[in-house]
């Protein structure tokens, strides 16, 4: 209960400060944009809900995804633009999977990736990173390797989260650590701060999913 209240308060405080700073953005060294501000707040809210295993986070994330597609296009992080488009399409599918992806169209339980699935996604991810890096170099994208790495890792993490897999949060924590300096290097300071907060949320999501998984296993043993 305390943790839930803490996250809500944190998001509320961040949103309030960012909005209040908007009229003074010309007087401070950090470049702020209303578009990025709204995207930050919306994304933070959606990730917090997903970390709490709440499907509503997918719906709210649709707004943040659309806004970030524009923000990343302006920053010339083209792989991230494509990633946001993928998020937009698959988030609707994720809602159905979470709510009707279980047996007999019931709610899908929290689970783990199989060893075969882990090996397959790892091989495909490595190949995709180098292929995407070459493409980004060709179109003169910013930070091609890091953009490709974070894009592919985020893609895999998103697919894992769509399946309600515990392993998704390990990937999200790793990606968030890389994203913080990457976005700061592109002057997306609010987004950089956001992803630092996402790292904490991913850790919370991991602990929450692990707890739910244990409770599910106990219920199976009791039956």
N, C-alpha and C positions, 0 to 999 in steps of 0.2 A: 504493500500500500504506500509506504514511504517512497519507494523507488518510483512508483507510478506518478506520485505527486511531484517528485523532484524533476522528472523529465518534462512534465507539463509546465511546471514553473520556469524551467530553463528555456524551453521553446518560446514561451510567452515573453520572457524578458528579452531574449534575442530579437524577437519580432518587434517589440516596442522600441528598443534602442536603434535598430536599423531604420525604422520608419521616422523616428525623431531626427536622425542624422541626415536624412535626405535633403532638407533645405540648405544644409551647410556643407554639402559635398565639395563645393569649390574652395572651401576654406581649409580642408584637411587633405593630407597626402594620399589617402586611400580613395581610389576611384570606386564610387558606388553607382549602381543603376537600379532604378525601380524594378525593372524586369528581373534582374538577378536577385534582388531582395525578396520579391514575391516567390520566386523559384526556390530560394533557400528555405523560407519558412514552410512552404508547402511540402517540399521534399523531406524536411526534418520531421514534420508531422506524420507523413506517410511511412517513413522508415521506423519511427517510434511505434506506430500501430502494428506494423508487420513483425517487429521484434516482440511485441506482446501477443503474437499469433492471431491478430485481428484482421480479417479479410477486407475491412473498410480501407485499410492502408493502400490496397491496390487502386481503389477508385480515386482517392485523393492524390495518389502518385501520378495519375494521368495528367493532372493539371501541371504539376512540377516538371514532368517529362516534356510536355509541349513547350513550356517556357525555356527549359534548358536547351532544347534543340536550337532555339534562336540564339541564346547566349553563346553556345559553343560554336555556332556558325560565325558569329561576329569575332570570336577569338581564334578562328582558323583551326580549331580542333575538329577536323572533319570526321575522323573516325568516331568521335563522341557524338556527333550529330546523327550518324547512322545508328549508333547504339540507342540513342533516345527514340528514334523511329521504331526500332525493334521493341523497345520497352513499351511504347504506346500500343502497339498491335498485340503483344503477348500478355500484357497486364489484364486485358479483358478475359483472355483464355485462362489466366491464372486464377481469376475469381471463380470460374466454373470448376477448375480442378480442385481448388481448396474446398468448395462447398459440395461438389457432386462427384469428386474423383475417387471416392472410396467404394467399398463393396456395396452393390445394390444402389448405386448413386447416392451414397451417404457422404458425410464430410470425410475428406481424406486425412488419415492420421499422419503425425510426424514420423519420419523414418530416416533410413540411412541409404547412401549410395552403395550399390553392389561393387565387388572388386572388379568385375568385368566392366561395369559402367565407368568406374574411376580410371581404369587403364585406357579405355576408349576415349574418354573426354580429354585426358592428359595428352595423348598422341595427337588428337585433332587440334587441341589448343596450341601446342608447340608449332605445328605446321601453319596454323592460321596466323600466329603472331608474326612469323617471318614473311608470309605472303602479304599480310596487311602492311607491314613495315615498308616493303618494296613499293607498294601502291602509294603510300603516304609520301614517300620520298619523291615519287614521280609527280605528284600533284603539289609538291612543296608545302606540305603540312608542317605544323610546328611540332617539335620533339617527336619525330616519327616512331622511334622504338618504344618510348614510354607511352605514347598515345596508343600504339598497337597493343602493347603488353596489358595496359589497364583495360582497354576495350575488350579484349578477348577474355581476360580474367573476369571482368564484370559480366560478360555474356554468359559464361559458364556458371557463375554464382547466381545469376538471375534464373537460369534454367533449373538449377538445384533448388532455389527458393520456390519456384513455381511448383516443384514436386514436393514441397514441404520437407526438404532434407536438412538434417542437422549440419551437414558439411558445408552448406551454403554460407554459414556465418564465419567459418574459418577463412574462406575466400574473401568475403567482404572485409574482414579485419585487415587482411594483407593488402588488398586493393586500396583501402582507405589510407593506409600508411604511405603508399606511393602517390596517391592523389594530392595529398596536402602540399608538397613542394611543387608538383607539376602545375597545379592551378595557380599557385602563388607566382610562379615564373611567367604566367600569362596574365598577370595583374587581376586575376579573379580572386581577390582576397576574401570576400565573403564566402565564396564557394570553398576556398581552402579551409577556412574556419569550420564551415559546415561539415566537411569530410573528417575533420579531427573529432567533431562531435559524433559523426557516424561511426567512427571507430569504437567509441564507448557504447553506442547503441548496438553495434554488432556483437560486442562482448556480452551485453545484456541479452540480446536475442539468442546467442549460443547457450547461455546458462538456462534461459527459459525453455528452449527447445529440448535441451538435455533433460530438464526436469519433467517435461511433458512426456518425453519418450520413456523415461523410467516409470512414470505413472501408468502409461499404456501397457508396458510389459508386465507390471504387477497385476493389472486387471486381467490380462490373458492367463497368467498363472493361477489366479483365483477362480477362473471359470472352470 
